[in-house]
Amino acid sequence: MKVRVLGCSGAIARECRTTSFLVDSDVLVDAGTGVGDLTLDEMLGVDHVLLTHAHLDHVAALPLMLDAIAARRGSPVLVHALAGTIGALKTHIFNDVIWPDFTRLPTAHAPFIRFEEIQVGQVLSIGGKQIEVLPAVHTVPAVGYSVMAQQARWVFSGDTGRNPAFWRRLNQLDVSMLVIETAFSSRESQLAETSQHLSPEVLAQELDCIAADKNYPIYITHTKPAETELIMSEIRKLEGHRPSARQTAHDIRWLQAGQEFEL
């Protein structure tokens, strides 16, 4: 399984693209502005889009990508999302005002996209990959994903605040790599809590939920461009003061657009 980081920033700036990951060549996890780095042929290879939630930084490129490839596709792109996410996209984007309703164009029987509703705990089989829908805690309906292929498991938290159910499930799995958000620095911890994101201190508390016998690389995503260095320095400082209950430090790294992982 190959995972390509198209975008992993919490906002845009030069060389900062919002959330999107290409898994192998056929699955997009979220469709933020990073999708724009794909070639037309690469976009054509995407048959499935897995959305974590409806916020713009995670869906902004979806209508534009569909417009770019629609004339060359012979089947709809399947967009997998929670009912609340699908409802938001239909109401606010694919509504013939902000963007054409691609769920009924060119015809209702042969549309450019088809929405597939998912639920937490569901496991999808796509292109030889087993994809489990994981819980997330956010200001809108949201999920994370576990993607498994040939014994390797890549996990993405999605946008989330404190999330006990997420860790309970992860401690039951053999994880190869975790991508988890930390959107705000400590000085904005109140804003992080209000908007259901993680700050470094809360991240450290969340990582303490990982079972002592589990050890896998952890990559930080969704940092705000203006605060990335501060956020990472705060995470490293906190990680240097592990509680005595855990003898080994976590392997924490900063995720960057353009990285590719073969798991």
ZALOVEX-703133 format. One record per residue (C-alpha): y, z, x. Coordinates in nm, 4 decimals, padded with zeros to 6 digits. Each point is the difference from the previous one (the first is absolute). Layout:
+----------+----------+----------+
:       c2 :       c3 :       c1 :
+----------+----------+----------+
:        Y :        Z :        X :
...
+----------+----------+----------+
***
This chain:
+----------+----------+----------+
:       c2 :       c3 :       c1 :
+----------+----------+----------+
:  00.0000 :  00.0000 :  00.0000 :
:  00.3427 : -00.0951 :  00.1299 :
:  00.3222 :  00.1672 : -00.1148 :
:  00.3309 : -00.1654 :  00.0816 :
:  00.3220 :  00.1963 : -00.0448 :
:  00.2507 : -00.2345 : -00.1618 :
:  00.2505 :  00.2701 : -00.0886 :
:  00.0062 :  00.3797 :  00.0242 :
:  00.3655 :  00.1006 : -00.0216 :
:  00.1636 :  00.2079 : -00.2689 :
:  00.2922 : -00.2435 : -00.0183 :
:  00.1209 : -00.3254 :  00.1539 :
:  00.1857 : -00.0682 :  00.3229 :
: -00.0550 : -00.2398 :  00.2868 :
: -00.3752 :  00.0032 :  00.0806 :
: -00.0550 :  00.2527 : -00.2791 :
: -00.2051 : -00.1278 : -00.2920 :
: -00.1183 :  00.1939 : -00.3003 :
: -00.3584 :  00.0875 : -00.0794 :
: -00.2744 : -00.2589 :  00.0057 :
: -00.3377 : -00.0246 :  00.1708 :
: -00.2297 : -00.3018 :  00.0259 :
: -00.3661 :  00.1017 : -00.0018 :
: -00.2166 : -00.2748 :  00.1434 :
:  00.1570 : -00.3161 : -00.1394 :
: -00.0496 :  00.0452 : -00.3733 :
:  00.1481 :  00.3362 : -00.1029 :
:  00.3570 :  00.1265 :  00.0047 :
:  00.0591 :  00.3719 : -00.0370 :
:  00.3524 :  00.0130 : -00.1426 :
:  00.2426 : -00.2896 :  00.0129 :
:  00.3203 :  00.1157 :  00.1632 :
:  00.2308 : -00.2171 :  00.2080 :
: -00.2536 : -00.0193 :  00.2839 :
: -00.1864 : -00.2664 : -00.1994 :
:  00.2719 : -00.2423 :  00.1087 :
: -00.1537 : -00.0106 :  00.3492 :
: -00.3097 : -00.1774 : -00.1332 :
: -00.0278 : -00.3751 :  00.0260 :
: -00.0548 : -00.2017 : -00.3174 :
: -00.3644 : -00.0485 :  00.0938 :
: -00.0415 :  00.3738 :  00.0526 :
:  00.1592 :  00.0695 : -00.3379 :
: -00.2370 : -00.2512 : -00.1575 :
: -00.2928 :  00.1982 :  00.1347 :
:  00.1038 :  00.3106 : -00.1941 :
: -00.2059 :  00.0247 : -00.3184 :
:  00.0575 :  00.3691 : -00.0731 :
:  00.3062 :  00.2255 :  00.0113 :
: -00.0517 :  00.3764 : -00.0245 :
:  00.3204 :  00.1781 : -00.0995 :
:  00.0524 :  00.3704 :  00.0562 :
:  00.2951 :  00.0228 : -00.2411 :
:  00.2925 : -00.1934 : -00.1459 :
:  00.2878 :  00.0955 :  00.2294 :
:  00.1897 : -00.2976 :  00.1374 :
: -00.0815 :  00.0561 :  00.3665 :
: -00.3680 : -00.0445 : -00.0866 :
:  00.0247 : -00.2993 : -00.2360 :
:  00.3141 : -00.1921 :  00.1043 :
: -00.1821 : -00.2955 :  00.1562 :
: -00.2638 : -00.0404 : -00.2722 :
:  00.1983 : -00.2351 : -00.2290 :
:  00.1330 : -00.1965 :  00.2967 :
: -00.3453 : -00.0408 :  00.1558 :
: -00.1436 : -00.1201 : -00.3292 :
:  00.2803 : -00.2526 : -00.0339 :
: -00.0695 : -00.1289 :  00.3512 :
: -00.3717 : -00.0639 : -00.0526 :
: -00.0411 : -00.0577 : -00.3743 :
: -00.0051 : -00.3799 :  00.0162 :
: -00.2809 :  00.0052 :  00.2581 :
: -00.2314 :  00.2510 : -00.1658 :
: -00.2798 : -00.0878 : -00.2370 :
: -00.0535 :  00.3540 : -00.1292 :
:  00.2221 :  00.2988 : -00.0761 :
:  00.0742 :  00.2709 :  00.2532 :
: -00.1531 :  00.3237 : -00.1293 :
:  00.2435 :  00.2914 :  00.0112 :
: -00.1765 :  00.3380 : -00.0231 :
:  00.2173 :  00.2928 : -00.1086 :
:  00.0274 :  00.3024 : -00.2263 :
:  00.0925 : -00.0624 : -00.3626 :
:  00.3441 :  00.1506 :  00.0606 :
:  00.0621 : -00.2297 :  00.2961 :
: -00.1064 : -00.3060 : -00.1950 :
:  00.2250 :  00.1007 : -00.2876 :
:  00.2970 :  00.0404 :  00.2331 :
: -00.0558 : -00.3405 :  00.1603 :
: -00.0275 : -00.1718 : -00.3368 :
:  00.3087 :  00.1740 : -00.1363 :
:  00.2302 : -00.0164 :  00.2997 :
: -00.1062 : -00.2935 :  00.2197 :
: -00.2278 : -00.2545 : -00.1674 :
:  00.2132 : -00.0010 : -00.3135 :
:  00.1613 : -00.3476 :  00.0034 :
:  00.3304 :  00.1658 :  00.0948 :
: -00.0429 :  00.1366 :  00.3513 :
: -00.2916 : -00.2389 :  00.0648 :
: -00.2170 : -00.2382 : -00.2025 :
: -00.2995 :  00.1540 : -00.1721 :
: -00.2730 : -00.1274 :  00.2301 :
: -00.2656 :  00.1643 : -00.2178 :
:  00.0442 : -00.2871 : -00.2470 :
:  00.1228 : -00.2802 :  00.2265 :
: -00.0862 : -00.2805 :  00.0261 :
: -00.2152 :  00.1005 : -00.3007 :
: -00.1298 :  00.3241 : -00.1427 :
: -00.3577 : -00.1223 :  00.0599 :
:  00.0611 : -00.0980 :  00.3633 :
:  00.2809 :  00.2228 :  00.1318 :
:  00.1246 :  00.0420 :  00.3548 :
: -00.0899 :  00.3720 : -00.0034 :
: -00.2302 :  00.2226 : -00.1973 :
:  00.0414 :  00.3754 : -00.0170 :
: -00.3119 :  00.2161 :  00.0363 :
:  00.0427 :  00.3629 : -00.1063 :
: -00.1475 :  00.2658 :  00.2288 :
: -00.0527 :  00.3754 : -00.0224 :
: -00.0210 :  00.2806 :  00.2556 :
: -00.3572 :  00.0380 :  00.1207 :
: -00.0930 : -00.3601 : -00.0751 :
: -00.1770 : -00.2002 :  00.2711 :
:  00.0636 : -00.3744 :  00.0243 :
: -00.2239 : -00.2455 :  00.1840 :
:  00.2157 : -00.2749 :  00.1533 :
: -00.1058 : -00.2405 :  00.2723 :
: -00.2640 :  00.2279 :  00.1467 :
:  00.2344 :  00.2994 : -00.0104 :
: -00.0385 :  00.3150 : -00.2091 :
:  00.3446 :  00.1140 : -00.1108 :
:  00.0388 :  00.3435 : -00.1556 :
:  00.3129 :  00.0914 : -00.1958 :
:  00.1299 :  00.3358 :  00.1275 :
:  00.2423 :  00.2432 : -00.1656 :
:  00.3671 :  00.0120 :  00.0962 :
:  00.2836 :  00.2225 : -00.1226 :
:  00.3264 : -00.1882 : -00.0424 :
:  00.2942 : -00.0390 : -00.2384 :
: -00.1753 : -00.2927 : -00.1718 :
: -00.3712 : -00.0641 : -00.0565 :
: -00.1442 : -00.0528 :  00.3491 :
: -00.3212 : -00.0184 :  00.1980 :
: -00.1294 : -00.0361 :  00.3535 :
: -00.2993 : -00.2009 :  00.1169 :
: -00.3118 :  00.0361 :  00.2105 :
: -00.1338 : -00.3317 :  00.1278 :
: -00.3506 : -00.0039 :  00.1464 :
: -00.1885 : -00.2855 :  00.1682 :
: -00.3024 :  00.0233 :  00.2295 :
:  00.0253 :  00.3799 :  00.0382 :
:  00.3709 : -00.0074 :  00.0950 :
:  00.2427 :  00.1649 : -00.2411 :
:  00.3774 : -00.0543 : -00.0007 :
:  00.1996 :  00.2361 : -00.2220 :
:  00.3589 : -00.0360 : -00.1214 :
:  00.1696 :  00.2903 : -00.1768 :
:  00.2613 : -00.2100 : -00.1803 :
:  00.3258 :  00.1783 : -00.0827 :
: -00.0851 :  00.3605 : -00.0742 :
:  00.1126 :  00.3576 :  00.0117 :
: -00.2384 :  00.2951 :  00.0309 :
: -00.3386 : -00.1300 : -00.1059 :
: -00.2958 :  00.2456 : -00.0015 :
: -00.2310 : -00.2411 : -00.1834 :
:  00.0529 : -00.2624 :  00.2699 :
: -00.1212 :  00.2348 :  00.2748 :
: -00.2943 :  00.1240 : -00.2030 :
: -00.1233 : -00.3571 : -00.0268 :
:  00.0756 : -00.0894 :  00.3641 :
: -00.2008 :  00.2973 :  00.1218 :
: -00.3003 : -00.1551 : -00.1742 :
:  00.0412 : -00.3309 :  00.1857 :
: -00.0474 : -00.1283 :  00.3533 :
:  00.3502 : -00.1292 :  00.0755 :
:  00.0669 : -00.2416 :  00.2862 :
:  00.3797 : -00.0055 : -00.0329 :
:  00.2580 :  00.1633 : -00.2277 :
:  00.3428 : -00.1471 : -00.0720 :
:  00.2229 :  00.2630 : -00.1616 :
:  00.3658 : -00.0010 : -00.0920 :
:  00.2761 :  00.2252 :  00.1289 :
:  00.3168 : -00.1410 : -00.1489 :
:  00.2616 :  00.2624 :  00.0880 :
:  00.0944 :  00.2282 :  00.2880 :
:  00.0126 :  00.3778 : -00.0359 :
:  00.3740 : -00.0006 : -00.0667 :
: -00.0770 : -00.1951 : -00.3190 :
: -00.3009 :  00.2072 : -00.1032 :
:  00.1523 :  00.0791 : -00.3404 :
:  00.0498 : -00.3694 : -00.0714 :
: -00.3575 : -00.0640 :  00.1132 :
: -00.1301 :  00.2615 : -00.2428 :
:  00.2121 : -00.1323 : -00.2871 :
: -00.1118 : -00.3575 :  00.0582 :
: -00.3641 :  00.0969 :  00.0609 :
: -00.0166 : -00.1072 :  00.3630 :
: -00.1089 :  00.1868 :  00.3112 :
:  00.2201 :  00.1514 :  00.2679 :
: -00.1396 :  00.1076 :  00.3402 :
: -00.0513 :  00.3646 : -00.0947 :
: -00.1790 : -00.0874 : -00.3232 :
: -00.2039 : -00.2638 :  00.1827 :
: -00.1171 :  00.2679 :  00.2433 :
: -00.1027 :  00.2195 : -00.2927 :
: -00.1826 : -00.2904 : -00.1614 :
: -00.1858 : -00.0870 :  00.3208 :
: -00.1242 :  00.3590 :  00.0106 :
: -00.2094 : -00.0976 : -00.3036 :
: -00.2159 : -00.2241 :  00.2186 :
: -00.3398 :  00.1603 :  00.0558 :
: -00.0491 :  00.1411 :  00.3502 :
: -00.2919 : -00.2335 :  00.0701 :
:  00.2061 : -00.3110 : -00.0815 :
:  00.1913 : -00.1805 :  00.2723 :
:  00.1550 : -00.3451 : -00.0350 :
:  00.3226 : -00.1736 :  00.1049 :
:  00.2954 :  00.0545 : -00.2323 :
:  00.2792 : -00.2551 : -00.0193 :
:  00.3407 :  00.0853 : -00.1460 :
:  00.1597 : -00.2557 : -00.2320 :
:  00.2995 : -00.0349 : -00.2347 :
:  00.2551 :  00.1615 :  00.2327 :
:  00.3639 : -00.0862 : -00.0688 :
:  00.1329 : -00.2266 :  00.2791 :
:  00.2925 :  00.2303 :  00.0765 :
: -00.2297 :  00.3013 :  00.0325 :
: -00.3209 : -00.1324 :  00.1532 :
:  00.0526 :  00.1518 :  00.3457 :
:  00.1057 :  00.3342 : -00.1471 :
: -00.2947 :  00.0096 : -00.2406 :
: -00.2520 : -00.0771 :  00.2739 :
:  00.1520 :  00.2567 :  00.2381 :
: -00.0197 :  00.2663 : -00.2716 :
: -00.3617 : -00.0902 : -00.0753 :
: -00.0940 :  00.0245 :  00.3697 :
:  00.1772 :  00.3352 :  00.0316 :
: -00.1846 :  00.1419 : -00.2990 :
: -00.3277 : -00.1450 :  00.1217 :
:  00.0508 :  00.1804 :  00.3292 :
: -00.0193 :  00.3306 : -00.1850 :
: -00.3314 : -00.0321 : -00.1796 :
: -00.1196 :  00.3066 : -00.1883 :
: -00.2831 :  00.1840 :  00.1723 :
: -00.2347 : -00.1022 : -00.2805 :
: -00.0145 : -00.3488 :  00.1491 :
: -00.0885 : -00.0248 :  00.3678 :
:  00.0818 : -00.3660 :  00.0555 :
:  00.3214 : -00.1862 : -00.0756 :
:  00.0064 : -00.2981 : -00.2305 :
:  00.0281 : -00.3442 :  00.1537 :
:  00.3336 : -00.1029 : -00.1569 :
:  00.1696 : -00.3317 :  00.0737 :
:  00.2893 : -00.2042 : -00.1363 :
: -00.0983 : -00.3097 : -00.1944 :
:  00.1932 : -00.3194 :  00.0765 :
:  00.0249 : -00.3405 : -00.1653 :
: -00.2030 : -00.2611 :  00.1812 :
: -00.2799 :  00.2335 :  00.1025 :
: -00.3534 : -00.1168 : -00.0690 :
: -00.3064 :  00.2203 : -00.0178 :
: -00.3636 : -00.1010 :  00.0105 :
: -00.2114 :  00.2760 : -00.1500 :
+----------+----------+----------+
***
